[in-house]
Amino acid sequence: PGVWAREPLHNRLAELKMPTTFLYGAHDWVDRKHAEAAAHLMFKAKIFSLPDSGHHLNIDNANGFNDFIT
């Protein structure tokens, strides 16, 4: 809300040549629409939502976050 990057990363994500995972909290304040748009242009991109968490996934749902990344 009210924040915009000078050089948004989503404009450059399609240049990545490796699998990429976007991870959002189920109640995240960050809008995932840019990740969804970029994922269609990227090599093996996936988007996941972690339950019981907001923007700080590793704090809000530490066990779920650790299970996801291991």
All heavy atoms as TSV, in Angstrom:
chain	resi	resn	atom	element	x	y	z
A	1	PRO	N	N	0.826	-1.209	0.000
A	1	PRO	CA	C	0.000	0.000	0.000
A	1	PRO	C	C	0.863	1.263	0.000
A	1	PRO	O	O	1.551	1.521	0.973
A	1	PRO	CB	C	-0.827	-0.122	1.262
A	1	PRO	CG	C	-0.258	-1.256	2.033
A	1	PRO	CD	C	0.634	-2.028	1.137
A	2	GLY	N	N	0.842	1.970	-1.083
A	2	GLY	CA	C	1.588	3.209	-1.169
A	2	GLY	C	C	3.075	3.052	-1.425
A	2	GLY	O	O	3.818	4.006	-1.340
A	3	VAL	N	N	3.529	1.844	-1.752
A	3	VAL	CA	C	4.953	1.598	-1.972
A	3	VAL	C	C	5.155	1.112	-3.401
A	3	VAL	O	O	4.421	0.256	-3.888
A	3	VAL	CB	C	5.475	0.521	-0.987
A	3	VAL	CG1	C	6.935	0.245	-1.233
A	3	VAL	CG2	C	5.244	0.959	0.446
A	4	TRP	N	N	6.166	1.655	-4.092
A	4	TRP	CA	C	6.460	1.213	-5.458
A	4	TRP	C	C	7.960	1.302	-5.688
A	4	TRP	O	O	8.576	2.330	-5.421
A	4	TRP	CB	C	5.720	2.062	-6.482
A	4	TRP	CG	C	5.883	1.543	-7.872
A	4	TRP	CD1	C	6.633	2.100	-8.863
A	4	TRP	CD2	C	5.339	0.358	-8.434
A	4	TRP	NE1	N	6.583	1.341	-10.002
A	4	TRP	CE2	C	5.782	0.249	-9.757
A	4	TRP	CE3	C	4.510	-0.649	-7.937
A	4	TRP	CZ2	C	5.436	-0.798	-10.587
A	4	TRP	CZ3	C	4.166	-1.690	-8.781
A	4	TRP	CH2	C	4.622	-1.750	-10.084
A	5	ALA	N	N	8.550	0.249	-6.184
A	5	ALA	CA	C	9.989	0.222	-6.436
A	5	ALA	C	C	10.342	1.061	-7.662
A	5	ALA	O	O	9.570	1.126	-8.617
A	5	ALA	CB	C	10.442	-1.210	-6.651
A	6	ARG	N	N	11.528	1.666	-7.634
A	6	ARG	CA	C	11.988	2.437	-8.791
A	6	ARG	C	C	12.242	1.532	-9.986
A	6	ARG	O	O	11.952	1.891	-11.117
A	6	ARG	CB	C	13.275	3.189	-8.460
A	6	ARG	CG	C	13.052	4.512	-7.819
A	6	ARG	CD	C	14.335	5.252	-7.681
A	6	ARG	NE	N	15.180	4.483	-6.766
A	6	ARG	CZ	C	16.463	4.682	-6.562
A	6	ARG	NH1	N	17.083	5.637	-7.202
A	6	ARG	NH2	N	17.134	3.961	-5.714
A	7	GLU	N	N	12.842	0.375	-9.751
A	7	GLU	CA	C	13.123	-0.597	-10.806
A	7	GLU	C	C	12.550	-1.944	-10.385
A	7	GLU	O	O	13.261	-2.788	-9.849
A	7	GLU	CB	C	14.628	-0.714	-11.037
A	7	GLU	CG	C	15.253	0.560	-11.546
A	7	GLU	CD	C	16.749	0.394	-11.782
A	7	GLU	OE1	O	17.152	-0.667	-12.288
A	7	GLU	OE2	O	17.489	1.330	-11.440
A	8	PRO	N	N	11.267	-2.150	-10.614
A	8	PRO	CA	C	10.625	-3.379	-10.142
A	8	PRO	C	C	11.323	-4.643	-10.641
A	8	PRO	O	O	11.656	-4.761	-11.819
A	8	PRO	CB	C	9.209	-3.281	-10.705
A	8	PRO	CG	C	9.010	-1.833	-10.978
A	8	PRO	CD	C	10.354	-1.291	-11.335
A	9	LEU	N	N	11.541	-5.560	-9.737
A	9	LEU	CA	C	12.207	-6.817	-10.060
A	9	LEU	C	C	11.382	-7.660	-11.024
A	9	LEU	O	O	11.932	-8.364	-11.873
A	9	LEU	CB	C	12.466	-7.596	-8.769
A	9	LEU	CG	C	13.167	-8.930	-8.892
A	9	LEU	CD1	C	14.559	-8.752	-9.486
A	9	LEU	CD2	C	13.260	-9.594	-7.523
A	10	HIS	N	N	10.063	-7.587	-10.928
A	10	HIS	CA	C	9.233	-8.456	-11.768
A	10	HIS	C	C	9.468	-8.221	-13.264
A	10	HIS	O	O	9.202	-9.094	-14.076
A	10	HIS	CB	C	7.743	-8.315	-11.415
A	10	HIS	CG	C	7.106	-7.059	-11.899
A	10	HIS	ND1	N	7.107	-5.902	-11.163
A	10	HIS	CD2	C	6.453	-6.788	-13.044
A	10	HIS	CE1	C	6.488	-4.967	-11.836
A	10	HIS	NE2	N	6.070	-5.471	-12.980
A	11	ASN	N	N	9.986	-7.062	-13.628
A	11	ASN	CA	C	10.284	-6.794	-15.039
A	11	ASN	C	C	11.497	-7.576	-15.542
A	11	ASN	O	O	11.710	-7.688	-16.738
A	11	ASN	CB	C	10.541	-5.302	-15.255
A	11	ASN	CG	C	9.319	-4.461	-15.020
A	11	ASN	OD1	O	8.189	-4.938	-15.138
A	11	ASN	ND2	N	9.509	-3.210	-14.672
A	12	ARG	N	N	12.304	-8.090	-14.605
A	12	ARG	CA	C	13.541	-8.772	-14.983
A	12	ARG	C	C	13.546	-10.254	-14.643
A	12	ARG	O	O	14.493	-10.960	-14.966
A	12	ARG	CB	C	14.721	-8.091	-14.290
A	12	ARG	CG	C	14.891	-6.643	-14.754
A	12	ARG	CD	C	15.940	-5.913	-13.952
A	12	ARG	NE	N	15.303	-5.447	-12.719
A	12	ARG	CZ	C	15.930	-5.296	-11.569
A	12	ARG	NH1	N	17.193	-5.559	-11.461
A	12	ARG	NH2	N	15.298	-4.855	-10.511
A	13	LEU	N	N	12.510	-10.756	-14.027
A	13	LEU	CA	C	12.498	-12.139	-13.565
A	13	LEU	C	C	12.555	-13.160	-14.697
A	13	LEU	O	O	13.092	-14.253	-14.519
A	13	LEU	CB	C	11.265	-12.395	-12.692
A	13	LEU	CG	C	11.294	-11.718	-11.332
A	13	LEU	CD1	C	9.956	-11.891	-10.633
A	13	LEU	CD2	C	12.419	-12.267	-10.479
A	14	ALA	N	N	12.013	-12.830	-15.844
A	14	ALA	CA	C	12.013	-13.775	-16.975
A	14	ALA	C	C	13.427	-14.099	-17.445
A	14	ALA	O	O	13.641	-15.104	-18.124
A	14	ALA	CB	C	11.187	-13.225	-18.122
A	15	GLU	N	N	14.399	-13.288	-17.060
A	15	GLU	CA	C	15.787	-13.535	-17.445
A	15	GLU	C	C	16.435	-14.663	-16.638
A	15	GLU	O	O	17.472	-15.188	-17.040
A	15	GLU	CB	C	16.611	-12.257	-17.262
A	15	GLU	CG	C	16.142	-11.116	-18.146
A	15	GLU	CD	C	16.825	-9.798	-17.818
A	15	GLU	OE1	O	17.870	-9.820	-17.139
A	15	GLU	OE2	O	16.314	-8.753	-18.231
A	16	LEU	N	N	15.833	-15.040	-15.520
A	16	LEU	CA	C	16.380	-16.136	-14.717
A	16	LEU	C	C	16.272	-17.449	-15.478
A	16	LEU	O	O	15.237	-17.749	-16.064
A	16	LEU	CB	C	15.639	-16.251	-13.384
A	16	LEU	CG	C	15.824	-15.118	-12.394
A	16	LEU	CD1	C	14.938	-15.336	-11.173
A	16	LEU	CD2	C	17.281	-15.000	-11.982
A	17	LYS	N	N	17.306	-18.233	-15.425
A	17	LYS	CA	C	17.339	-19.514	-16.140
A	17	LYS	C	C	17.411	-20.668	-15.158
A	17	LYS	O	O	18.133	-21.639	-15.358
A	17	LYS	CB	C	18.546	-19.550	-17.088
A	17	LYS	CG	C	18.569	-18.410	-18.087
A	17	LYS	CD	C	17.354	-18.420	-18.975
A	17	LYS	CE	C	17.405	-17.268	-19.961
A	17	LYS	NZ	N	16.126	-16.771	-20.345
A	18	MET	N	N	16.683	-20.564	-14.052
A	18	MET	CA	C	16.673	-21.598	-13.026
A	18	MET	C	C	15.274	-21.681	-12.427
A	18	MET	O	O	14.493	-20.734	-12.513
A	18	MET	CB	C	17.671	-21.261	-11.939
A	18	MET	CG	C	17.371	-19.979	-11.209
A	18	MET	SD	S	18.689	-19.579	-10.087
A	18	MET	CE	C	18.569	-17.821	-10.066
A	19	PRO	N	N	14.932	-22.820	-11.842
A	19	PRO	CA	C	13.631	-22.925	-11.173
A	19	PRO	C	C	13.532	-21.893	-10.055
A	19	PRO	O	O	14.507	-21.623	-9.348
A	19	PRO	CB	C	13.636	-24.344	-10.610
A	19	PRO	CG	C	14.632	-25.088	-11.421
A	19	PRO	CD	C	15.680	-24.072	-11.809
A	20	THR	N	N	12.362	-21.313	-9.896
A	20	THR	CA	C	12.149	-20.264	-8.902
A	20	THR	C	C	10.855	-20.535	-8.148
A	20	THR	O	O	9.859	-20.939	-8.746
A	20	THR	CB	C	12.052	-18.884	-9.584
A	20	THR	OG1	O	13.242	-18.675	-10.352
A	20	THR	CG2	C	11.905	-17.770	-8.580
A	21	THR	N	N	10.890	-20.299	-6.845
A	21	THR	CA	C	9.704	-20.460	-6.012
A	21	THR	C	C	9.381	-19.145	-5.330
A	21	THR	O	O	10.244	-18.541	-4.705
A	21	THR	CB	C	9.931	-21.547	-4.939
A	21	THR	OG1	O	10.234	-22.780	-5.576
A	21	THR	CG2	C	8.697	-21.717	-4.075
A	22	PHE	N	N	8.142	-18.708	-5.467
A	22	PHE	CA	C	7.633	-17.551	-4.756
A	22	PHE	C	C	6.837	-18.086	-3.573
A	22	PHE	O	O	5.975	-18.939	-3.745
A	22	PHE	CB	C	6.696	-16.722	-5.636
A	22	PHE	CG	C	7.363	-16.095	-6.829
A	22	PHE	CD1	C	7.330	-16.722	-8.065
A	22	PHE	CD2	C	7.998	-14.875	-6.713
A	22	PHE	CE1	C	7.920	-16.141	-9.171
A	22	PHE	CE2	C	8.598	-14.277	-7.819
A	22	PHE	CZ	C	8.558	-14.923	-9.049
A	23	LEU	N	N	7.105	-17.588	-2.397
A	23	LEU	CA	C	6.416	-18.056	-1.199
A	23	LEU	C	C	5.789	-16.859	-0.498
A	23	LEU	O	O	6.476	-15.895	-0.146
A	23	LEU	CB	C	7.402	-18.770	-0.271
A	23	LEU	CG	C	6.843	-19.397	0.991
A	23	LEU	CD1	C	5.745	-20.415	0.663
A	23	LEU	CD2	C	7.973	-20.078	1.772
A	24	TYR	N	N	4.488	-16.921	-0.303
A	24	TYR	CA	C	3.731	-15.852	0.339
A	24	TYR	C	C	3.020	-16.409	1.562
A	24	TYR	O	O	2.696	-17.591	1.622
A	24	TYR	CB	C	2.656	-15.293	-0.605
A	24	TYR	CG	C	3.201	-14.498	-1.749
A	24	TYR	CD1	C	3.574	-15.109	-2.938
A	24	TYR	CD2	C	3.334	-13.122	-1.650
A	24	TYR	CE1	C	4.077	-14.368	-3.996
A	24	TYR	CE2	C	3.834	-12.372	-2.705
A	24	TYR	CZ	C	4.194	-13.006	-3.872
A	24	TYR	OH	O	4.691	-12.270	-4.915
A	25	GLY	N	N	2.747	-15.532	2.506
A	25	GLY	CA	C	1.903	-15.909	3.631
A	25	GLY	C	C	0.451	-15.877	3.196
A	25	GLY	O	O	0.063	-15.098	2.330
A	26	ALA	N	N	-0.358	-16.723	3.815
A	26	ALA	CA	C	-1.783	-16.777	3.466
A	26	ALA	C	C	-2.474	-15.439	3.718
A	26	ALA	O	O	-3.451	-15.108	3.055
A	26	ALA	CB	C	-2.469	-17.886	4.261
A	27	HIS	N	N	-1.932	-14.667	4.657
A	27	HIS	CA	C	-2.502	-13.357	4.990
A	27	HIS	C	C	-1.474	-12.257	4.739
A	27	HIS	O	O	-1.399	-11.270	5.475
A	27	HIS	CB	C	-2.961	-13.341	6.447
A	27	HIS	CG	C	-3.847	-14.487	6.789
A	27	HIS	ND1	N	-5.134	-14.605	6.330
A	27	HIS	CD2	C	-3.595	-15.611	7.506
A	27	HIS	CE1	C	-5.653	-15.730	6.765
A	27	HIS	NE2	N	-4.746	-16.360	7.478
A	28	ASP	N	N	-0.681	-12.425	3.700
A	28	ASP	CA	C	0.398	-11.495	3.364
A	28	ASP	C	C	-0.170	-10.174	2.859
A	28	ASP	O	O	-1.179	-10.161	2.153
A	28	ASP	CB	C	1.282	-12.113	2.282
A	28	ASP	CG	C	2.708	-11.609	2.302
A	28	ASP	OD1	O	2.898	-10.404	2.531
A	28	ASP	OD2	O	3.611	-12.421	2.078
A	29	TRP	N	N	0.466	-9.063	3.211
A	29	TRP	CA	C	0.022	-7.761	2.698
A	29	TRP	C	C	0.572	-7.497	1.299
A	29	TRP	O	O	0.101	-6.603	0.608
A	29	TRP	CB	C	0.420	-6.632	3.643
A	29	TRP	CG	C	1.895	-6.451	3.840
A	29	TRP	CD1	C	2.651	-7.021	4.825
A	29	TRP	CD2	C	2.783	-5.679	3.052
A	29	TRP	NE1	N	3.973	-6.646	4.690
A	29	TRP	CE2	C	4.082	-5.816	3.597
A	29	TRP	CE3	C	2.638	-4.875	1.925
A	29	TRP	CZ2	C	5.204	-5.189	3.068
A	29	TRP	CZ3	C	3.760	-4.248	1.401
A	29	TRP	CH2	C	5.016	-4.405	1.967
A	30	VAL	N	N	1.561	-8.285	0.873
A	30	VAL	CA	C	2.142	-8.118	-0.458
A	30	VAL	C	C	1.229	-8.770	-1.494
A	30	VAL	O	O	0.829	-9.929	-1.341
A	30	VAL	CB	C	3.558	-8.725	-0.527
A	30	VAL	CG1	C	4.097	-8.688	-1.935
A	30	VAL	CG2	C	4.490	-8.001	0.425
A	31	ASP	N	N	0.910	-8.045	-2.524
A	31	ASP	CA	C	0.060	-8.544	-3.607
A	31	ASP	C	C	0.868	-9.478	-4.499
A	31	ASP	O	O	1.942	-9.125	-4.972
A	31	ASP	CB	C	-0.445	-7.350	-4.421
A	31	ASP	CG	C	-1.490	-7.723	-5.437
A	31	ASP	OD1	O	-1.662	-8.928	-5.728
A	31	ASP	OD2	O	-2.135	-6.803	-5.955
A	32	ARG	N	N	0.373	-10.673	-4.717
A	32	ARG	CA	C	1.112	-11.657	-5.512
A	32	ARG	C	C	0.847	-11.576	-7.017
A	32	ARG	O	O	1.325	-12.392	-7.780
A	32	ARG	CB	C	0.832	-13.061	-4.998
A	32	ARG	CG	C	-0.596	-13.498	-5.199
A	32	ARG	CD	C	-0.883	-14.808	-4.552
A	32	ARG	NE	N	-1.038	-14.577	-3.136
A	32	ARG	CZ	C	-0.963	-15.505	-2.202
A	32	ARG	NH1	N	-0.755	-16.726	-2.526
A	32	ARG	NH2	N	-1.112	-15.213	-0.945
A	33	LYS	N	N	0.104	-10.570	-7.473
A	33	LYS	CA	C	-0.251	-10.484	-8.888
A	33	LYS	C	C	0.977	-10.369	-9.797
A	33	LYS	O	O	0.973	-10.893	-10.909
A	33	LYS	CB	C	-1.231	-9.348	-9.155
A	33	LYS	CG	C	-0.658	-7.961	-9.000
A	33	LYS	CD	C	-1.699	-6.891	-9.265
A	33	LYS	CE	C	-1.108	-5.521	-9.011
A	33	LYS	NZ	N	-2.101	-4.469	-9.186
A	34	HIS	N	N	2.031	-9.702	-9.336
A	34	HIS	CA	C	3.237	-9.578	-10.158
A	34	HIS	C	C	3.967	-10.917	-10.264
A	34	HIS	O	O	4.499	-11.254	-11.314
A	34	HIS	CB	C	4.155	-8.490	-9.627
A	34	HIS	CG	C	3.556	-7.127	-9.709
A	34	HIS	ND1	N	3.256	-6.523	-10.903
A	34	HIS	CD2	C	3.182	-6.258	-8.745
A	34	HIS	CE1	C	2.716	-5.336	-10.681
A	34	HIS	NE2	N	2.658	-5.154	-9.372
A	35	ALA	N	N	3.990	-11.669	-9.175
A	35	ALA	CA	C	4.604	-13.005	-9.214
A	35	ALA	C	C	3.825	-13.906	-10.153
A	35	ALA	O	O	4.407	-14.682	-10.920
A	35	ALA	CB	C	4.668	-13.606	-7.819
A	36	GLU	N	N	2.505	-13.814	-10.121
A	36	GLU	CA	C	1.679	-14.635	-11.006
A	36	GLU	C	C	1.926	-14.283	-12.465
A	36	GLU	O	O	2.029	-15.164	-13.313
A	36	GLU	CB	C	0.204	-14.473	-10.637
A	36	GLU	CG	C	-0.127	-15.076	-9.290
A	36	GLU	CD	C	-1.497	-14.682	-8.778
A	36	GLU	OE1	O	-2.159	-13.800	-9.372
A	36	GLU	OE2	O	-1.913	-15.258	-7.748
A	37	ALA	N	N	2.043	-13.004	-12.756
A	37	ALA	CA	C	2.308	-12.571	-14.138
A	37	ALA	C	C	3.700	-12.994	-14.579
A	37	ALA	O	O	3.890	-13.476	-15.702
A	37	ALA	CB	C	2.147	-11.057	-14.260
A	38	ALA	N	N	4.683	-12.836	-13.703
A	38	ALA	CA	C	6.063	-13.187	-14.039
A	38	ALA	C	C	6.231	-14.699	-14.188
A	38	ALA	O	O	6.980	-15.164	-15.054
A	38	ALA	CB	C	7.015	-12.652	-12.982
A	39	ALA	N	N	5.561	-15.470	-13.363
A	39	ALA	CA	C	5.717	-16.934	-13.370
A	39	ALA	C	C	5.387	-17.529	-14.733
A	39	ALA	O	O	5.993	-18.524	-15.142
A	39	ALA	CB	C	4.851	-17.559	-12.292
A	40	HIS	N	N	4.451	-16.927	-15.443
A	40	HIS	CA	C	4.087	-17.435	-16.770
A	40	HIS	C	C	5.217	-17.275	-17.788
A	40	HIS	O	O	5.257	-17.986	-18.789
A	40	HIS	CB	C	2.833	-16.728	-17.286
A	40	HIS	CG	C	1.611	-17.057	-16.509
A	40	HIS	ND1	N	1.014	-18.297	-16.520
A	40	HIS	CD2	C	0.883	-16.299	-15.663
A	40	HIS	CE1	C	-0.032	-18.300	-15.731
A	40	HIS	NE2	N	-0.138	-17.101	-15.195
A	41	LEU	N	N	6.127	-16.361	-17.527
A	41	LEU	CA	C	7.229	-16.089	-18.452
A	41	LEU	C	C	8.544	-16.721	-17.999
A	41	LEU	O	O	9.538	-16.621	-18.700
A	41	LEU	CB	C	7.428	-14.573	-18.580
A	41	LEU	CG	C	6.209	-13.769	-18.997
A	41	LEU	CD1	C	6.511	-12.281	-18.907
A	41	LEU	CD2	C	5.774	-14.160	-20.398
A	42	MET	N	N	8.521	-17.351	-16.836
A	42	MET	CA	C	9.757	-17.847	-16.237
A	42	MET	C	C	9.938	-19.351	-16.439
A	42	MET	O	O	8.999	-20.075	-16.720
A	42	MET	CB	C	9.771	-17.531	-14.740
A	42	MET	CG	C	9.787	-16.052	-14.442
A	42	MET	SD	S	9.599	-15.700	-12.688
A	42	MET	CE	C	11.128	-16.386	-12.055
A	43	PHE	N	N	11.175	-19.785	-16.235
A	43	PHE	CA	C	11.535	-21.194	-16.316
A	43	PHE	C	C	11.148	-21.885	-15.007
A	43	PHE	O	O	11.704	-21.578	-13.951
A	43	PHE	CB	C	13.052	-21.313	-16.556
A	43	PHE	CG	C	13.569	-22.713	-16.552
A	43	PHE	CD1	C	13.386	-23.517	-17.669
A	43	PHE	CD2	C	14.237	-23.225	-15.462
A	43	PHE	CE1	C	13.864	-24.814	-17.689
A	43	PHE	CE2	C	14.727	-24.514	-15.462
A	43	PHE	CZ	C	14.537	-25.316	-16.576
A	44	LYS	N	N	10.173	-22.773	-15.055
A	44	LYS	CA	C	9.755	-23.581	-13.903
A	44	LYS	C	C	9.508	-22.760	-12.644
A	44	LYS	O	O	10.056	-23.034	-11.579
A	44	LYS	CB	C	10.782	-24.676	-13.611
A	44	LYS	CG	C	10.910	-25.705	-14.709
A	44	LYS	CD	C	11.862	-26.809	-14.307
A	44	LYS	CE	C	11.986	-27.828	-15.422
A	44	LYS	NZ	N	12.912	-28.911	-15.073
A	45	ALA	N	N	8.666	-21.769	-12.722
A	45	ALA	CA	C	8.326	-20.956	-11.558
A	45	ALA	C	C	7.070	-21.502	-10.889
A	45	ALA	O	O	6.130	-21.930	-11.560
A	45	ALA	CB	C	8.113	-19.510	-11.965
A	46	LYS	N	N	7.082	-21.486	-9.557
A	46	LYS	CA	C	5.939	-21.936	-8.763
A	46	LYS	C	C	5.630	-20.889	-7.712
A	46	LYS	O	O	6.517	-20.179	-7.244
A	46	LYS	CB	C	6.263	-23.253	-8.063
A	46	LYS	CG	C	6.543	-24.397	-9.011
A	46	LYS	CD	C	6.922	-25.643	-8.230
A	46	LYS	CE	C	7.298	-26.765	-9.188
A	46	LYS	NZ	N	7.768	-27.944	-8.459
A	47	ILE	N	N	4.356	-20.818	-7.325
A	47	ILE	CA	C	3.915	-19.885	-6.294
A	47	ILE	C	C	3.182	-20.690	-5.224
A	47	ILE	O	O	2.279	-21.456	-5.537
A	47	ILE	CB	C	2.985	-18.804	-6.870
A	47	ILE	CG1	C	3.677	-18.054	-8.000
A	47	ILE	CG2	C	2.534	-17.839	-5.770
A	47	ILE	CD1	C	2.764	-17.128	-8.773
A	48	PHE	N	N	3.592	-20.510	-3.971
A	48	PHE	CA	C	2.967	-21.207	-2.864
A	48	PHE	C	C	2.513	-20.205	-1.810
A	48	PHE	O	O	3.094	-19.138	-1.665
A	48	PHE	CB	C	3.945	-22.197	-2.210
A	48	PHE	CG	C	4.287	-23.364	-3.078
A	48	PHE	CD1	C	5.462	-23.370	-3.808
A	48	PHE	CD2	C	3.443	-24.462	-3.182
A	48	PHE	CE1	C	5.797	-24.430	-4.619
A	48	PHE	CE2	C	3.769	-25.532	-3.989
A	48	PHE	CZ	C	4.942	-25.518	-4.708
A	49	SER	N	N	1.499	-20.601	-1.069
A	49	SER	CA	C	0.986	-19.798	0.030
A	49	SER	C	C	1.106	-20.619	1.308
A	49	SER	O	O	0.631	-21.753	1.366
A	49	SER	CB	C	-0.480	-19.447	-0.240
A	49	SER	OG	O	-0.989	-18.660	0.787
A	50	LEU	N	N	1.751	-20.053	2.326
A	50	LEU	CA	C	1.942	-20.744	3.593
A	50	LEU	C	C	0.799	-20.402	4.541
A	50	LEU	O	O	0.579	-19.225	4.855
A	50	LEU	CB	C	3.285	-20.344	4.214
A	50	LEU	CG	C	3.693	-21.108	5.463
A	50	LEU	CD1	C	3.984	-22.567	5.119
A	50	LEU	CD2	C	4.908	-20.474	6.093
A	51	PRO	N	N	0.052	-21.418	4.996
A	51	PRO	CA	C	-1.072	-21.147	5.897
A	51	PRO	C	C	-0.619	-20.539	7.226
A	51	PRO	O	O	0.538	-20.674	7.623
A	51	PRO	CB	C	-1.685	-22.526	6.139
A	51	PRO	CG	C	-0.948	-23.499	5.312
A	51	PRO	CD	C	0.244	-22.822	4.727
A	52	ASP	N	N	-1.535	-19.909	7.904
A	52	ASP	CA	C	-1.310	-19.368	9.245
A	52	ASP	C	C	-0.127	-18.406	9.315
A	52	ASP	O	O	0.641	-18.422	10.286
A	52	ASP	CB	C	-1.108	-20.497	10.270
A	52	ASP	CG	C	-2.282	-21.458	10.311
A	52	ASP	OD1	O	-3.432	-20.978	10.247
A	52	ASP	OD2	O	-2.059	-22.675	10.390
A	53	SER	N	N	0.053	-17.596	8.281
A	53	SER	CA	C	1.161	-16.641	8.305
A	53	SER	C	C	0.792	-15.396	7.514
A	53	SER	O	O	-0.013	-15.435	6.604
A	53	SER	CB	C	2.430	-17.271	7.738
A	53	SER	OG	O	2.227	-17.717	6.430
A	54	GLY	N	N	1.455	-14.302	7.908
A	54	GLY	CA	C	1.339	-13.047	7.184
A	54	GLY	C	C	2.588	-12.869	6.347
A	54	GLY	O	O	3.078	-13.811	5.727
A	55	HIS	N	N	3.160	-11.678	6.379
A	55	HIS	CA	C	4.333	-11.379	5.558
A	55	HIS	C	C	5.613	-12.001	6.115
A	55	HIS	O	O	6.512	-12.338	5.364
A	55	HIS	CB	C	4.495	-9.868	5.420
A	55	HIS	CG	C	5.597	-9.465	4.504
A	55	HIS	ND1	N	5.559	-9.730	3.148
A	55	HIS	CD2	C	6.771	-8.839	4.740
A	55	HIS	CE1	C	6.678	-9.279	2.594
A	55	HIS	NE2	N	7.428	-8.735	3.533
A	56	HIS	N	N	5.695	-12.157	7.414
A	56	HIS	CA	C	6.895	-12.714	8.047
A	56	HIS	C	C	6.681	-14.208	8.295
A	56	HIS	O	O	6.469	-14.650	9.435
A	56	HIS	CB	C	7.212	-11.969	9.341
A	56	HIS	CG	C	7.443	-10.515	9.111
A	56	HIS	ND1	N	8.616	-10.027	8.576
A	56	HIS	CD2	C	6.641	-9.445	9.306
A	56	HIS	CE1	C	8.533	-8.719	8.459
A	56	HIS	NE2	N	7.343	-8.337	8.889
A	57	LEU	N	N	6.765	-14.966	7.227
A	57	LEU	CA	C	6.435	-16.377	7.278
A	57	LEU	C	C	7.252	-17.152	8.299
A	57	LEU	O	O	6.718	-18.001	9.019
A	57	LEU	CB	C	6.657	-17.013	5.892
A	57	LEU	CG	C	5.766	-16.541	4.775
A	57	LEU	CD1	C	6.262	-15.263	4.172
A	57	LEU	CD2	C	5.680	-17.594	3.739
A	58	ASN	N	N	8.536	-16.879	8.358
A	58	ASN	CA	C	9.412	-17.628	9.249
A	58	ASN	C	C	9.133	-17.323	10.726
A	58	ASN	O	O	9.510	-18.106	11.587
A	58	ASN	CB	C	10.882	-17.357	8.926
A	58	ASN	CG	C	11.246	-15.889	9.053
A	58	ASN	OD1	O	10.442	-15.018	8.734
A	58	ASN	ND2	N	12.446	-15.612	9.511
A	59	ILE	N	N	8.459	-16.234	11.012
A	59	ILE	CA	C	8.088	-15.900	12.389
A	59	ILE	C	C	6.650	-16.328	12.663
A	59	ILE	O	O	6.357	-16.944	13.688
A	59	ILE	CB	C	8.248	-14.386	12.644
A	59	ILE	CG1	C	9.730	-13.997	12.506
A	59	ILE	CG2	C	7.701	-13.988	14.012
A	59	ILE	CD1	C	9.974	-12.503	12.509
A	60	ASP	N	N	5.758	-16.003	11.746
A	60	ASP	CA	C	4.330	-16.282	11.939
A	60	ASP	C	C	4.019	-17.776	11.984
A	60	ASP	O	O	3.137	-18.213	12.726
A	60	ASP	CB	C	3.497	-15.639	10.824
A	60	ASP	CG	C	3.621	-14.130	10.798
A	60	ASP	OD1	O	3.960	-13.541	11.841
A	60	ASP	OD2	O	3.385	-13.542	9.724
A	61	ASN	N	N	4.714	-18.539	11.170
A	61	ASN	CA	C	4.496	-19.986	11.114
A	61	ASN	C	C	5.855	-20.662	10.924
A	61	ASN	O	O	6.167	-21.180	9.850
A	61	ASN	CB	C	3.535	-20.346	9.974
A	61	ASN	CG	C	3.201	-21.818	9.929
A	61	ASN	OD1	O	3.786	-22.626	10.635
A	61	ASN	ND2	N	2.263	-22.178	9.065
A	62	ALA	N	N	6.664	-20.606	11.968
A	62	ALA	CA	C	8.043	-21.106	11.885
A	62	ALA	C	C	8.094	-22.586	11.499
A	62	ALA	O	O	8.891	-22.980	10.641
A	62	ALA	CB	C	8.771	-20.884	13.209
A	63	ASN	N	N	7.261	-23.402	12.097
A	63	ASN	CA	C	7.284	-24.837	11.780
A	63	ASN	C	C	6.875	-25.097	10.335
A	63	ASN	O	O	7.503	-25.895	9.638
A	63	ASN	CB	C	6.382	-25.617	12.737
A	63	ASN	CG	C	6.934	-25.649	14.144
A	63	ASN	OD1	O	8.138	-25.569	14.354
A	63	ASN	ND2	N	6.046	-25.738	15.126
A	64	GLY	N	N	5.834	-24.435	9.879
A	64	GLY	CA	C	5.398	-24.599	8.496
A	64	GLY	C	C	6.449	-24.115	7.509
A	64	GLY	O	O	6.687	-24.734	6.473
A	65	PHE	N	N	7.093	-23.000	7.829
A	65	PHE	CA	C	8.147	-22.465	6.978
A	65	PHE	C	C	9.321	-23.428	6.906
A	65	PHE	O	O	9.817	-23.752	5.824
A	65	PHE	CB	C	8.606	-21.108	7.515
A	65	PHE	CG	C	9.692	-20.466	6.718
A	65	PHE	CD1	C	9.393	-19.812	5.544
A	65	PHE	CD2	C	11.010	-20.521	7.131
A	65	PHE	CE1	C	10.398	-19.203	4.787
A	65	PHE	CE2	C	12.026	-19.928	6.403
A	65	PHE	CZ	C	11.714	-19.273	5.220
A	66	ASN	N	N	9.765	-23.924	8.062
A	66	ASN	CA	C	10.888	-24.862	8.085
A	66	ASN	C	C	10.556	-26.149	7.343
A	66	ASN	O	O	11.392	-26.692	6.628
A	66	ASN	CB	C	11.288	-25.167	9.525
A	66	ASN	CG	C	11.963	-23.989	10.193
A	66	ASN	OD1	O	12.503	-23.112	9.536
A	66	ASN	ND2	N	11.896	-23.939	11.515
A	67	ASP	N	N	9.341	-26.639	7.505
A	67	ASP	CA	C	8.930	-27.851	6.770
A	67	ASP	C	C	8.947	-27.604	5.269
A	67	ASP	O	O	9.328	-28.485	4.499
A	67	ASP	CB	C	7.524	-28.292	7.198
A	67	ASP	CG	C	7.480	-28.872	8.597
A	67	ASP	OD1	O	8.555	-29.210	9.136
A	67	ASP	OD2	O	6.371	-28.961	9.154
A	68	PHE	N	N	8.539	-26.417	4.857
A	68	PHE	CA	C	8.482	-26.108	3.432
A	68	PHE	C	C	9.873	-26.057	2.810
A	68	PHE	O	O	10.082	-26.571	1.713
A	68	PHE	CB	C	7.773	-24.770	3.189
A	68	PHE	CG	C	7.612	-24.454	1.740
A	68	PHE	CD1	C	6.527	-24.938	1.040
A	68	PHE	CD2	C	8.544	-23.681	1.063
A	68	PHE	CE1	C	6.380	-24.667	-0.313
A	68	PHE	CE2	C	8.406	-23.401	-0.277
A	68	PHE	CZ	C	7.314	-23.895	-0.966
A	69	ILE	N	N	10.821	-25.427	3.484
A	69	ILE	CA	C	12.130	-25.244	2.875
A	69	ILE	C	C	13.073	-26.430	3.052
A	69	ILE	O	O	14.139	-26.461	2.459
A	69	ILE	CB	C	12.824	-23.953	3.354
A	69	ILE	CG1	C	13.094	-23.983	4.850
A	69	ILE	CG2	C	12.000	-22.734	2.981
A	69	ILE	CD1	C	13.967	-22.857	5.330
A	70	THR	N	N	12.689	-27.407	3.856
A	70	THR	CA	C	13.572	-28.580	4.027
A	70	THR	C	C	13.085	-29.754	3.229
A	70	THR	O	O	12.049	-29.814	2.715
A	70	THR	CB	C	13.698	-28.987	5.504
A	70	THR	OG1	O	12.408	-29.249	6.033
A	70	THR	CG2	C	14.393	-27.915	6.287
